[in-house]
Amino acid sequence: MSDKNISGAASYEQLDSTRLKSVHSKLAVAEEDAYYNEASINNYGYEIDTEEGYPYPEECEEGFKFCKSKKKPYVQRSRSILEEDAFPEIVLTAAEARKCLNRIGQVGSGLIYAFVQIDIDHRSLTNIEEIINFKYLSFINVSHNNLSLDALDVLRELEYVVVVRADHNNVDSLCLSPMPYLQVLTLNSNRVSSLSGLKQPSLECLELNDNNISSLFQVSSRKYNKNYCNEEIACPNLSTLALSRNALDTVEEFVILSNQLRILYLSYNKITKLNGLGDLQNLSRLHLRGNQISDLDGFTDNLKYLSYLNLR
């Protein structure tokens, strides 16, 4: 590599905070714009109900894609061991990857242009190693494939990833290698059972709707890379967390995740008590629709920023 290219790569590595924050209002929600052009969208692509003045419509407060298009949500089903082992090996090829590159941006010192976004969804892929040959990728969509945790973890080789959408895959753990600039991670409709092993220093928005989560912490029965995966959760900047349609029965552990939590989606779980809720002092929006709550014990004066509460 020439001295000029080395200098460019070093400059690109020093991503300023303005660029990182701008992803919320620009590219992070670009792929969803076609579904609801008339709707207002907040930083993470959730629909805003402008008529009521609330951030989410009454009949579908989470604002997920299937709600926006008024379609029936995908039905999640468990896979047997035989089915999991039966997935044929389908590898992303270089030719196919090049066809999926769709956004060019300035990188390095600003004198270099490269592809920064790729969409390789609905392809039944089990291997996406080819993706690491596009080193400047920042926005990655690999939804609706058959990717396991190990297959998805190849993204650790890409230094500048900001957004990863990997919904409807076969991921069963959050033990991904830390990615220094990752801000948005969506793993809806996978097989995640807990948040153990989550270590993403810049992550702000995490979507885990329609998984198998009954507890935030859980000792995994499977051995992963011991260098980065254990029970510990290290996600200090997490502010938006979506865990609707799981099997949670308590909110007591959430303060351990991040004291920056502002928006929390817990609709359609098995929550009966709200003990510990008052520890989430920065919480501004809370969705608890479709649970088994019989009293409001847990709400305290500490929740001074709470402005939206859904208990339907």
C-alpha positions in Angstrom: 0.0 0.0 0.0 1.3 3.5 -0.9 2.0 6.1 1.8 -0.9 8.1 0.4 -3.4 5.2 0.9 -2.0 4.5 4.4 -2.6 8.2 5.3 -6.1 8.0 3.9 -7.0 4.9 5.9 -5.7 6.5 9.1 -7.8 9.6 8.5 -10.9 7.6 7.9 -10.3 5.7 11.1 -10.7 8.9 13.0 -14.5 9.2 12.4 -15.8 12.4 14.0 -18.9 12.4 16.2 -20.8 14.4 13.7 -20.7 11.7 11.1 -21.5 9.0 13.6 -24.6 10.8 14.8 -25.8 11.8 11.4 -26.3 8.2 10.5 -29.6 8.2 12.5 -31.3 10.7 10.3 -29.8 9.7 7.0 -28.7 6.2 5.9 -29.9 4.2 8.9 -33.5 4.6 7.9 -33.0 5.0 4.2 -33.9 1.5 3.3 -37.3 1.9 5.1 -38.4 5.1 3.4 -40.2 3.3 0.6 -42.6 1.7 3.0 -44.0 4.8 4.6 -43.2 8.0 2.8 -45.9 10.0 4.6 -44.9 9.0 8.1 -42.6 10.9 10.3 -39.6 8.9 11.5 -37.4 9.3 14.5 -33.7 8.6 14.7 -33.9 4.8 14.5 -36.7 4.4 11.9 -39.6 4.1 14.3 -42.9 5.6 13.0 -44.3 8.7 14.7 -48.0 9.2 14.9 -48.3 12.9 14.1 -52.1 12.9 14.6 -52.0 12.1 18.3 -48.6 13.6 19.0 -47.3 10.4 20.4 -44.3 8.6 19.0 -46.1 5.4 18.0 -49.6 4.6 16.5 -52.1 3.0 18.8 -52.6 -0.3 17.0 -48.9 -1.0 16.5 -46.8 1.1 18.8 -43.5 -0.5 18.0 -43.3 0.9 14.5 -41.8 -2.3 13.0 -41.7 -2.8 9.3 -44.6 -5.2 9.1 -46.8 -2.8 11.1 -46.0 0.1 8.8 -47.1 -1.8 5.8 -50.1 -3.2 7.7 -49.1 -6.7 6.9 -49.3 -9.7 9.2 -46.0 -10.2 11.1 -43.7 -13.0 10.2 -44.4 -16.2 12.1 -41.4 -17.3 14.0 -41.0 -21.0 14.5 -38.4 -23.1 16.3 -36.0 -25.1 14.2 -35.1 -28.6 15.1 -31.5 -29.7 15.3 -31.9 -31.7 12.1 -33.2 -28.7 10.3 -30.4 -26.5 11.5 -27.8 -29.0 10.3 -29.6 -29.4 7.0 -29.1 -25.8 5.8 -27.1 -26.2 2.6 -23.9 -24.2 2.4 -24.6 -21.1 0.3 -21.6 -18.8 -0.1 -21.7 -15.2 -1.1 -19.7 -14.8 -4.3 -17.7 -11.8 -5.4 -19.9 -11.2 -8.4 -23.0 -11.3 -6.3 -21.6 -9.0 -3.7 -20.6 -6.4 -6.2 -24.2 -6.3 -7.5 -25.4 -5.6 -4.0 -23.2 -2.5 -3.4 -25.4 0.6 -3.7 -24.0 3.6 -2.0 -20.7 5.5 -2.7 -19.2 7.9 -0.1 -16.0 9.8 0.5 -13.5 7.9 2.6 -10.0 8.4 3.8 -8.8 12.0 3.5 -11.9 12.8 1.5 -10.1 12.3 -1.8 -11.0 8.6 -2.1 -14.5 7.3 -3.0 -15.6 3.8 -2.1 -18.8 1.8 -1.6 -20.1 2.2 2.0 -23.4 0.2 1.8 -24.4 -3.3 0.9 -27.8 -5.1 0.8 -27.6 -8.9 0.5 -30.9 -9.9 1.9 -33.3 -12.8 1.0 -30.6 -15.0 -0.4 -30.5 -18.0 2.0 -26.8 -17.3 2.6 -24.8 -19.2 5.2 -21.4 -17.6 4.4 -20.7 -13.9 3.8 -16.9 -13.9 4.1 -16.7 -12.2 0.7 -18.0 -9.1 2.3 -14.8 -8.3 4.1 -13.1 -7.5 0.8 -15.0 -4.2 0.8 -13.2 -2.6 3.7 -15.0 0.7 3.8 -18.5 -0.7 4.3 -20.4 1.2 7.0 -24.0 0.1 6.4 -24.8 -3.6 6.1 -28.1 -5.4 5.5 -27.9 -9.2 5.6 -31.5 -9.9 6.7 -33.5 -13.0 5.6 -30.6 -15.4 5.3 -29.4 -18.5 7.2 -26.5 -16.9 9.0 -25.2 -18.2 12.3 -23.4 -16.2 14.9 -20.0 -17.4 13.5 -21.0 -16.4 10.0 -22.1 -13.0 11.1 -19.0 -12.4 13.1 -16.8 -12.0 10.0 -17.9 -8.4 10.2 -15.3 -7.9 12.8 -12.8 -7.6 9.9 -14.5 -4.4 8.8 -13.3 -1.4 10.7 -15.9 1.2 10.0 -19.3 -0.6 10.4 -22.0 1.7 11.8 -25.3 -0.1 11.0 -25.9 -3.9 10.8 -29.3 -5.3 10.0 -29.4 -9.1 10.4 -33.1 -9.8 11.0 -34.6 -13.3 10.2 -31.4 -15.3 10.4 -30.1 -18.2 12.6 -28.1 -16.1 15.2 -28.4 -17.5 18.7 -26.1 -15.3 20.7 -24.9 -11.7 21.0 -21.3 -12.7 21.4 -20.1 -10.7 18.4 -16.7 -9.3 18.4 -16.7 -5.6 19.4 -17.0 -3.2 16.5 -15.7 0.3 17.5 -18.2 2.4 15.5 -21.3 0.1 15.5 -24.3 2.2 16.5 -27.4 0.3 15.3 -27.8 -3.5 15.4 -31.1 -5.3 14.5 -31.5 -9.0 15.1 -35.2 -9.4 15.1 -36.6 -12.9 14.6 -33.5 -14.8 15.3 -32.8 -17.3 18.1 -31.1 -15.2 20.8 -31.9 -16.3 24.3 -30.2 -13.6 26.4 -28.1 -10.5 26.1 -25.0 -12.1 27.7 -21.8 -11.4 25.8 -23.0 -8.1 24.3 -19.9 -5.9 24.1 -20.3 -3.0 21.7 -18.8 0.3 23.0 -20.7 2.6 20.6 -24.0 0.8 20.2 -27.0 3.1 20.8 -29.9 1.1 19.2 -30.5 -2.6 19.6 -33.5 -4.5 18.2 -34.2 -8.1 19.4 -37.9 -8.4 18.9 -39.3 -11.9 18.3 -36.5 -13.9 19.8 -36.3 -16.4 22.7 -35.2 -14.1 25.5 -36.4 -14.9 29.0 -33.6 -13.3 31.0 -31.0 -10.7 30.2 -28.2 -12.9 31.6 -27.7 -16.5 30.8 -24.8 -18.9 30.9 -24.4 -20.2 27.3 -24.3 -23.9 26.8 -22.1 -23.4 23.8 -18.4 -22.4 23.8 -17.6 -19.3 21.9 -14.3 -17.4 21.5 -13.3 -16.8 25.1 -11.4 -13.7 24.1 -14.6 -11.7 23.7 -17.6 -13.7 24.9 -18.8 -14.3 28.5 -21.7 -13.3 30.6 -20.6 -9.7 31.0 -22.5 -7.0 29.1 -20.6 -3.9 28.1 -22.8 -1.5 26.2 -22.5 1.9 28.0 -24.1 4.0 25.3 -27.2 1.9 24.7 -30.3 4.3 24.6 -32.9 2.4 22.6 -33.7 -1.3 23.2 -36.5 -3.3 21.6 -37.4 -6.6 23.2 -41.1 -7.0 22.2 -42.6 -10.5 21.9 -40.0 -12.4 24.0 -40.5 -14.2 27.3 -39.2 -11.7 29.9 -41.0 -11.6 33.3 -39.1 -8.8 35.0 -37.5 -5.4 34.5 -35.1 -5.5 37.4 -31.9 -6.2 35.5 -32.3 -3.5 32.8 -30.3 -0.8 34.7 -27.2 -3.1 34.4 -27.4 -2.8 30.7 -26.9 0.9 30.5 -27.8 4.0 32.5 -28.4 5.8 29.3 -31.6 3.8 28.4 -34.2 6.2 27.1 -36.6 4.1 25.0 -37.6 0.6 26.0 -40.0 -1.7 24.1 -41.2 -4.6 26.2 -44.6 -5.3 24.7 -46.1 -8.8 24.7 -43.8 -10.4 27.2 -44.7 -12.1 30.5 -44.0 -9.2 32.9 -46.0 -9.2 36.1 -44.0 -6.8 38.4 -42.2 -3.5 37.7 -39.8 -3.7 40.6 -36.5 -1.9 39.7 -38.1 0.3 37.1 -37.3 3.4 39.1 -33.5 2.8 38.5 -33.9 3.7 34.9 -33.7 7.4 35.6 -33.2 8.5 32.0 -36.2 6.6 30.6 -38.5 8.7 28.4 -40.6 6.2 26.6 -41.8 2.9 27.9 -43.9 0.3 26.1 -45.4 -2.5 28.3 -48.5 -3.4 26.2 -49.7 -7.0 26.3 -48.1 -8.0 29.6 -49.6 -9.4 32.8 -49.2 -6.3 35.0 -51.8 -5.9 37.8 -50.4 -2.9 39.7 -48.0 0.0 39.1 -45.7 -0.5 42.0 -42.2 0.3 40.7 -42.9 3.7 39.3 -41.0 6.3 41.4 -40.1 10.0 41.3 -36.8 9.0 39.8 -38.6 8.6 36.4 -38.6 12.4 35.9 -38.1 12.2 32.1 -40.8 9.6 31.4 -43.2 11.3 28.9 -44.8 8.3 27.1 -46.2 5.1 28.7 -48.2 2.4 27.0 -50.0 -0.1 29.3 -52.8 -1.1 27.0 
